[in-house]
């Protein structure tokens, strides 16, 4: 307290100036209409600017919540748009894949970890068994492109075996003629924007710019865009052709993905397990 009084006494002239200056401004504004209006307008402008910047900061803090909400809404819309057809009844309307007649829904998930520089890349998302996630489910990108398959699942998290993995194979077709092939990242390939379509019958001719889509014969719905051919008709020694393509998926910027739920997956798996291996 003693030091405070010493400080005030030492700078008393400055404090008196501030006090009298403040009183003078107050009396001037109070007793003169012009100065009062100017002061009010200036104060309103300053306060308005401060509130505007505060609101911008609050919106920035809420971006994560907004993105989560938009991703969930987009997943819902994708489910509704996926191969819309109506069955033969005036009352019952279903969302189905028109090629394989399988029901699908999308679940939005946030990427919490992603690797793109390894030979076998794994991603982690913030959805797990409590959200209905199961091993083997397909995963696609928000705009267009494939991502991979669900690998391991815990209660609240799951890992994805990315397309950028040596063991990942996805059944695809050429969009123009439905010619089947297998999508792989490729041995010795570390380019995250490039992959290969293999096992294309050698009587099928591919051309630069041909679009590759999912076939619908596995976990992925039919018609999901994969990429475009850049180097077609590479001959192999097994009576098949292969081709190089640029992927639509940008793995370096993935923040959200959609997990594809096939409602008939368990039924299909149980039925197919009854078939003898070499039958």
C-alpha positions in Angstrom: 0.0 0.0 0.0 2.9 2.4 0.9 4.4 1.9 -2.6 1.1 2.6 -4.2 0.8 6.0 -2.4 4.4 6.8 -3.3 3.6 6.0 -7.0 0.5 8.2 -7.0 2.2 11.1 -5.3 5.1 10.9 -7.7 2.8 11.1 -10.8 0.0 13.1 -9.2 0.1 15.7 -12.0 -0.5 13.1 -14.6 -3.4 11.6 -12.8 -4.9 15.0 -12.1 -4.6 15.8 -15.8 -6.4 12.6 -16.7 -9.2 13.3 -14.2 -9.8 16.9 -15.4 -9.5 15.9 -19.0 -12.1 13.2 -18.6 -14.4 15.6 -16.8 -13.9 18.2 -19.5 -14.8 15.7 -22.3 -17.9 14.6 -20.3 -19.2 18.2 -19.8 -18.5 19.0 -23.5 -20.4 16.0 -24.7 -23.2 16.5 -22.3 -23.8 20.2 -23.0 -23.3 20.3 -26.8 -25.6 18.4 -29.1 -23.2 18.3 -32.0 -20.3 16.8 -29.9 -22.8 14.4 -28.3 -24.0 13.0 -31.6 -20.5 12.7 -33.0 -19.4 10.8 -29.8 -22.4 8.5 -29.9 -21.9 7.7 -33.6 -18.2 7.0 -33.0 -18.9 4.8 -30.0 -21.5 2.8 -31.9 -19.1 2.3 -34.7 -16.3 1.1 -32.4 -18.6 -1.2 -30.5 -20.1 -2.6 -33.7 -16.7 -3.3 -35.1 -15.7 -5.0 -31.9 -18.8 -7.2 -31.9 -18.3 -8.1 -35.5 -14.7 -9.3 -34.9 -15.9 -11.2 -31.8 -18.6 -12.9 -33.9 -16.0 -13.9 -36.5 -13.8 -15.4 -33.8 -16.8 -17.3 -32.4 -17.7 -18.6 -35.9 -14.1 -19.8 -36.3 -14.2 -21.7 -33.0 -17.4 -23.3 -34.2 -16.1 -24.5 -37.6 -15.4 -28.0 -36.3 -19.0 -28.4 -35.1 -20.3 -26.9 -38.4 -18.2 -29.3 -40.5 -19.4 -32.3 -38.5 -23.0 -31.2 -39.1 -22.5 -30.7 -42.8 -20.7 -34.0 -43.2 -23.6 -35.8 -41.5 -26.1 -34.0 -43.7 -24.2 -34.8 -46.8 -24.1 -38.5 -45.8 -27.8 -38.4 -45.4 -28.3 -36.8 -48.9 -25.9 -39.3 -50.5 -27.9 -42.1 -49.1 -31.1 -40.7 -50.6 -29.5 -40.0 -54.0 -27.8 -43.5 -54.3 -29.6 -45.2 -57.1 -33.1 -43.9 -56.4 -35.8 -46.3 -57.7 -39.3 -47.2 -56.6 -40.6 -50.7 -56.1 -43.9 -51.9 -57.5 -46.2 -50.4 -54.9 -47.8 -47.0 -54.5 -46.9 -46.7 -50.9 -43.5 -48.3 -50.4 -40.5 -46.3 -51.7 -36.9 -47.5 -51.1 -33.4 -46.4 -51.8 -31.5 -49.1 -53.6 -28.5 -49.6 -55.9 -30.0 -50.2 -59.3 -27.3 -52.7 -60.4 -27.1 -55.2 -57.5 -30.4 -54.3 -55.8 -28.6 -53.9 -52.4 -29.5 -51.3 -49.8 -26.8 -48.8 -48.8 -26.5 -46.0 -46.3 -23.7 -43.6 -45.6 -22.2 -42.6 -42.3 -20.0 -39.5 -42.1 -16.7 -39.9 -40.1 -13.9 -37.6 -39.3 -10.3 -38.6 -40.1 -8.3 -38.3 -36.9 -5.1 -39.9 -38.3 -3.9 -40.3 -41.9 -0.7 -41.7 -43.4 0.2 -41.3 -47.1 4.0 -41.8 -47.2 4.2 -45.5 -46.4 4.0 -48.6 -48.5 1.0 -49.8 -46.4 -1.0 -46.7 -45.3 -3.6 -46.8 -42.6 -6.2 -44.2 -41.6 -8.1 -43.8 -38.3 -11.6 -42.4 -38.1 -13.8 -41.3 -35.1 -16.5 -43.9 -35.5 -16.7 -47.4 -34.1 -18.9 -50.4 -33.2 -21.3 -48.1 -31.3 -22.0 -46.4 -34.6 -22.5 -49.7 -36.5 -19.1 -49.8 -38.1 -17.9 -53.3 -39.0 -14.7 -54.7 -40.6 -14.8 -54.9 -44.3 -17.1 -51.9 -44.9 -16.2 -49.7 -47.9 -15.1 -46.1 -47.4 -15.4 -43.3 -50.0 -14.4 -39.7 -50.2 -16.8 -36.8 -49.7 -16.9 -35.4 -53.2 -15.8 -38.4 -55.4 -13.4 -41.2 -55.2 -12.7 -44.3 -53.2 -10.7 -44.4 -49.9 -10.4 -48.1 -48.8 -11.9 -50.6 -46.4 -12.6 -50.7 -42.7 -9.9 -52.8 -41.1 -10.0 -52.9 -37.3 -12.8 -51.5 -35.1 -13.1 -50.5 -31.5 -16.0 -49.0 -29.6 -15.5 -45.5 -30.8 -12.7 -45.7 -33.4 -11.9 -47.6 -36.6 -8.9 -48.0 -38.9 -9.1 -47.9 -42.7 -6.9 -50.0 -45.0 -6.3 -47.2 -47.5 -6.3 -47.7 -51.3 -2.6 -46.7 -50.8 -1.8 -50.2 -49.4 -0.2 -53.1 -51.2 -3.0 -55.5 -50.2 -5.9 -53.4 -51.2 -7.9 -54.5 -54.3 -11.2 -53.0 -55.4 -13.4 -54.3 -58.2 -13.9 -51.7 -60.8 -15.2 -51.3 -64.4 -14.7 -49.0 -67.3 -17.7 -46.7 -67.3 -18.2 -46.7 -71.0 -18.6 -50.5 -71.5 -18.7 -52.1 -68.0 -15.5 -54.1 -68.6 -14.3 -55.5 -65.3 -10.9 -55.0 -63.7 -9.1 -54.7 -60.4 -7.9 -51.4 -58.9 -4.6 -51.6 -57.1 -2.1 -49.0 -55.9 0.7 -50.9 -57.7 4.0 -52.5 -56.7 6.7 -49.8 -56.2 4.2 -47.0 -56.7 4.4 -44.2 -54.0 2.4 -41.6 -56.0 -0.7 -40.9 -54.0 -2.5 -39.5 -57.1 -1.9 -42.6 -59.2 -3.1 -46.2 -59.3 -3.5 -49.1 -61.7 -6.4 -51.0 -63.2 -5.4 -54.6 -63.9 -6.9 -57.8 -65.2 -8.9 -56.1 -68.0 -9.7 -58.6 -70.8 -7.3 -58.1 -73.7 -10.0 -57.7 -76.2 -11.2 -54.5 -74.4 -9.5 -51.3 -75.6 -8.9 -48.5 -73.1 -8.3 -44.9 -74.1 -6.8 -41.9 -72.4 -9.6 -40.2 -70.5 -11.7 -43.2 -69.9 -13.5 -43.1 -66.6 -13.1 -45.9 -64.1 -15.9 -46.6 -61.6 -16.7 -49.2 -58.9 -18.4 -52.3 -60.2 -20.8 -52.9 -57.3 -19.6 -56.6 -57.0 -18.0 -56.1 -53.6 -18.5 -53.7 -50.6 -18.7 -50.6 -52.8 -21.9 -49.5 -54.5 -21.8 -49.5 -58.3 -20.8 -46.3 -60.1 -18.6 -44.6 -57.5 -16.1 -42.5 -59.5 -12.5 -43.7 -59.1 -10.3 -41.9 -61.7 -9.4 -41.4 -65.4 -7.1 -43.5 -67.5 -3.8 -41.8 -68.4 -1.8 -44.8 -69.8 -4.0 -47.4 -71.4 -3.5 -50.9 -72.8 -0.3 -52.0 -71.1 0.2 -55.7 -72.0 0.9 -58.3 -69.4 2.0 -62.0 -69.7 -1.4 -63.4 -68.5 -3.7 -62.5 -71.5 -4.9 -59.4 -69.7 -4.3 -55.7 -70.0 -3.6 -53.0 -67.4 -3.7 -49.3 -67.3 -2.5 -46.4 -65.2 -5.1 -43.8 -63.9 -5.2 -40.6 -62.0 -7.3 -40.9 -58.9 -10.1 -38.5 -58.1 -9.4 -38.9 -54.3 -6.9 -36.5 -52.9 -5.6 -38.5 -49.9 -3.4 -35.6 -48.7 -6.4 -33.4 -47.8 -9.0 -35.9 -46.5 -10.7 -34.6 -43.3 -14.0 -36.5 -43.6 -15.0 -39.8 -45.2 -18.2 -41.7 -45.7 -18.5 -45.3 -44.5 -20.8 -47.3 -46.7 -23.2 -49.6 -44.9 -24.6 -52.5 -47.0 -27.8 -53.6 -45.2 -27.6 -57.0 -46.8 -23.9 -57.6 -46.3 -24.4 -60.2 -43.6 -27.1 -62.1 -45.5 -25.0 -62.1 -48.6 -21.9 -63.3 -46.7 -23.8 -66.1 -45.1 -25.3 -67.3 -48.4 -22.0 -67.2 -50.3 -20.3 -69.2 -47.5 -22.5 -72.1 -48.3 -21.0 -72.5 -51.7 -18.2 -75.1 -52.0 -14.7 -73.6 -52.8 -14.2 -75.4 -56.2 -17.8 -75.9 -57.1 
